[in-house]
Structures are given as structure tokens and as C-alpha cells.
Amino acid sequence: MNSSNQESLTSNTKLQNTLWGQVARRHRIDPYILYAVALTESRKNGEQNRVTPSPWAINNAGNAYIPGSQQEAEALLNQMLEQGKHNIDVGMMQVNLR
């Protein structure tokens, strides 16, 4: 895909004026790809069957946790680290802490 097609793709999306759109433009990728990765990695089922990425998602060795708040996520993460667990992914995009 050439750059003019890429610009057209990102400029015509509903995600254009969001953080997803800003990051996508910076890295020249489709913002829906970023959003799809976030949903795949940290999907949280909310009210009225609304599905959103969770900024507090934590995964340890294949076990996924979706804490309800930043404080709960921090407590869970600290507990895992105190237990010597190291293969931990965090956040919407599930970045590994190693």
C-alpha cells in the first residue's frame, strides 16, 4: 500500500481523532488494526454487551485477569511479582514486563 492510500485509509475512519488514530498515523498503520489487537489482547465485556479493551488487563502464563480498577491491577501485579512470577503481560496491548 502506498503512502497516499494509507493516508486515505486512516483519514476516513471514526478513529481518526482518537489516540488510536494518532498512533496509527505516526506508525503508518490502520488504526483499526491497533484497536483489533487491543480487543483481542484485553477484551472486557461491559454494560449492555459493550466490548472494550481494558487498560488494567493482566496475563500470567496464559491466565487472564481483568481487574476493575487501576488499584486492583496494581495490587494483583505486585502480588504476582512478590510470588516470583515473571512472564506477565499488562495493559491493553499486553506488553510483557520482562
N, C-alpha and C positions, 0 to 999 in steps of 0.2 A: 504494500500500500504506500503510495507516495504521500508526501507531506501535505499537499492540498486536500487529498481525500481524508487524511487523518484529522486535519483541522475542521473540515466539514462535519465529520463524524462527531467530534467532541463538542462542536459549537451548536449542534442541533439536538442536544439531549436535555432532559429535565435536570440532569445532574450538573449542568454547566456552571451554575453559580453556587456550587457547594464545595466542600473540601474535596470530595471525590473528583470533581471537575478540575479543581486547581492542581491536584497531584497528577491527574491524568495528563493535563496539558504539559506540565513540567517534564513528564517522562514519555510523552508522546504515545500514550496508550488510551484505549477506550475506557471511560470512567465506569461503564457497566461491568467491565472485566474486574476492576478493583472491587466494586460492590459485590459482585458474584463471589469472589474469593472470600470476602468478609462474611457473607451469608453462609457460605459453605463451612468456614472455619469456626464461626462463633454464633451461629443462629440461635436466637431466643424467641420463643413463642410468647407474644404479649397479649394484651387485651384485644378482644374482637378478632381473634385469629390473625393478628398482625405479626408478621415475622420481621425481625430487625437484627442487625449484628449487635453483639454485646461487647462493650468495651471492657467488661470485667471477666470475660471468659478465660478459663484456665484449663489446661490439659496436662495430665501427667501420665506418661506411658500408656496412652490410649484411653484414659479415664477422663471424661469431660465434666467440667463443673461450670455452672453459670450462677455465680453469686449475685445477690440482689442489689449490691451497692459496692462502691469503691472500698469502703471499710471492711466489708465481708471478704472481698477479694484479697485485700492486703493481709488480713488475718489468716486466710487459707494459704496464701503464698508463703507467709512467714512460717506457718506450721509445716508445710512441705519441706522448706529449706532446713528447718531445725531437725527434721526427720532424716536429713541427708539425701533427699530426692534432688536429682539434678536435671533430668530430662523433662523440663517444664516449658510449656508454650503459654504465652499470655497475650491478651488483648484481642481486638477484632481480627487481626491478621495472623494471630497465633505465632508470634515471634518467639524463637527459642532463646532461653536465658543463658545457655552455655557460653 
